[in-house]
Amino acid sequence: MADRATPGEVAEWSNALAWKASRGDEPLEGSNPSLSATPVLELVLVRHGPTESNETGRFQGRTDLPLSALGRAHARALAGALREQDLRRIYSSDLQRARETASAVAGAHAAPLVEDERLREFDFGSWEGLTWEDILAREPSLAGRARSAAGYYSPPGGESFDGVRRRVRAFLDDVIARGESPIAIVTHAGALHAFCAELELETTRFSPGGITRIAIYAGRARLRSLNDVAHLDSAS
């Protein structure tokens, strides 16, 4: 790829560059000018296919559930949608629903599949297995907040959104330093909100099986697509 940074160049300035972008600071002085129009990293972010808990509106968090029949259909549709995508590596949460989805995608590629626990869903503590209505009954302070307002989550006995952001930030540091691009990342809604928060990008309620594409440039990140689900039309 033309103007691609070497791993050494990326490692030298990746942390300061990436997190200046996420915090809204000025672009890093002395950053490689040849990268101004070329992404340092292209991310294909995927939410796993649905489980039975997704279909009944229950928060599952660290509860390790397999894909439902619909989830397996979504995984096949994702594999088809990404079949022609050039991927250097595929990362996945180590939870079963993400691993099954990632395995379907990896089946169409020669790229290695790597599990990483930093891509797990929130630990929802005492919220696990509850619906949003159940949670609101226990946490009236959340009334008026959208179900997808992950930044306000702090489940008793579980993990705060800041905790999710810290592990996503550490993961991003590592993949930027590695310098491989493009890469696919199969993960969960909470982690997807954390990726967008770290890079100061628009967010949404992420659908199971949806695809979000992000390009990280020198000093900034840009959304190329957000929660694309067009490929799921034939899977429902």
HELIX and SHEET records of a PDB file:
HELIX    1   1 PRO A    7  ARG A   23  1                                  17    
HELIX    2   2 PRO A   33  LEU A   35  5                                   3    
HELIX    3   3 GLU A   52  GLU A   55  1                                   4    
HELIX    4   4 ALA A   69  ALA A   81  1                                  13    
HELIX    5   5 GLN A   96  ALA A  106  1                                  11    
HELIX    6   6 GLU A  117  LEU A  119  5                                   3    
HELIX    7   7 GLY A  125  TRP A  127  5                                   3    
HELIX    8   8 TRP A  132  ARG A  138  1                                   7    
HELIX    9   9 PRO A  140  LEU A  142  5                                   3    
HELIX   10  10 ALA A  150  TYR A  152  5                                   3    
HELIX   11  11 PHE A  161  ARG A  178  1                                  18    
HELIX   12  12 ALA A  189  GLU A  198  1                                  10    
HELIX   13  13 ALA A  230  LEU A  232  5                                   3    
SHEET    1   A 6 LEU A 113  GLU A 115  0                                        
SHEET    2   A 6 ARG A  89  SER A  92  1                                        
SHEET    3   A 6 ILE A 183  THR A 187  1                                        
SHEET    4   A 6 LEU A  41  ARG A  47  1                                        
SHEET    5   A 6 ILE A 211  TYR A 217 -1                                        
SHEET    6   A 6 ARG A 220  ASP A 228 -1                                        
END                                                                             
